[in-house]
Amino acid sequence: MADDKPLRSFRESPWRYSQFAILGLIVAGLVKWLSPLGWLPALAIGAAVAVAYLLFEKRRGVI
């Protein structure tokens, strides 16, 4: 690995955006499980929630 310096926080990690993808998938799974919607609308709702959370965190200055 070319970059061997230890990471100081999750904010500096290349995985910092994975939380939004995981949240979107969890929401999509819940929507699919709790509603009569198919997978495509459930994934669209999950993606919308993940993007909204990303924008919220950017506005707060966390990312």
C-alpha positions as CSV (number, residue, x, y, z in Angstrom):
1,M,0.0,0.0,0.0
2,A,1.4,3.4,-0.9
3,D,-0.5,5.3,1.9
4,D,0.6,3.7,5.2
5,K,-0.3,6.6,7.5
6,P,-3.0,5.6,10.1
7,L,-6.4,7.2,9.8
8,R,-7.3,9.6,12.5
9,S,-11.1,9.4,12.1
10,F,-13.9,7.9,10.1
11,R,-14.2,11.3,8.3
12,E,-10.8,10.8,6.7
13,S,-11.6,7.2,5.7
14,P,-12.4,6.2,2.1
15,W,-15.4,4.3,3.6
16,R,-17.1,7.4,5.0
17,Y,-19.7,7.4,2.3
18,S,-20.6,3.7,2.9
19,Q,-23.0,4.7,5.7
20,F,-25.3,6.3,3.2
21,A,-25.4,3.2,1.0
22,I,-26.1,1.0,3.9
23,L,-28.8,3.2,5.2
24,G,-30.4,3.3,1.7
25,L,-30.4,-0.5,1.5
26,I,-31.8,-0.9,5.0
27,V,-34.6,1.6,4.2
28,A,-35.3,-0.2,0.9
29,G,-35.5,-3.5,2.6
30,L,-37.9,-2.2,5.2
31,V,-40.1,-0.5,2.6
32,K,-40.2,-3.8,0.6
33,W,-41.0,-5.8,3.7
34,L,-43.6,-3.5,5.1
35,S,-45.4,-2.3,2.0
36,P,-46.9,-3.9,-1.1
37,L,-44.4,-2.0,-3.3
38,G,-42.0,-3.9,-5.6
39,W,-38.2,-3.8,-5.4
40,L,-37.7,-0.9,-7.8
41,P,-39.9,1.6,-5.9
42,A,-38.4,0.4,-2.6
43,L,-34.9,1.0,-3.9
44,A,-35.9,4.4,-5.2
45,I,-37.2,5.3,-1.8
46,G,-34.1,4.0,-0.1
47,A,-31.9,6.0,-2.5
48,A,-33.9,9.1,-1.8
49,V,-33.5,8.7,1.9
50,A,-29.7,8.1,1.6
51,V,-29.3,11.2,-0.6
52,A,-31.4,13.3,1.8
53,Y,-29.2,12.1,4.7
54,L,-26.0,12.9,2.7
55,L,-27.2,16.4,2.0
56,F,-28.3,16.9,5.6
57,E,-24.8,15.8,6.9
58,K,-23.1,18.1,4.3
59,R,-25.2,21.0,5.4
60,R,-24.3,20.3,9.0
61,G,-20.6,20.4,8.0
62,V,-19.9,16.8,9.1
63,I,-18.7,15.8,5.6
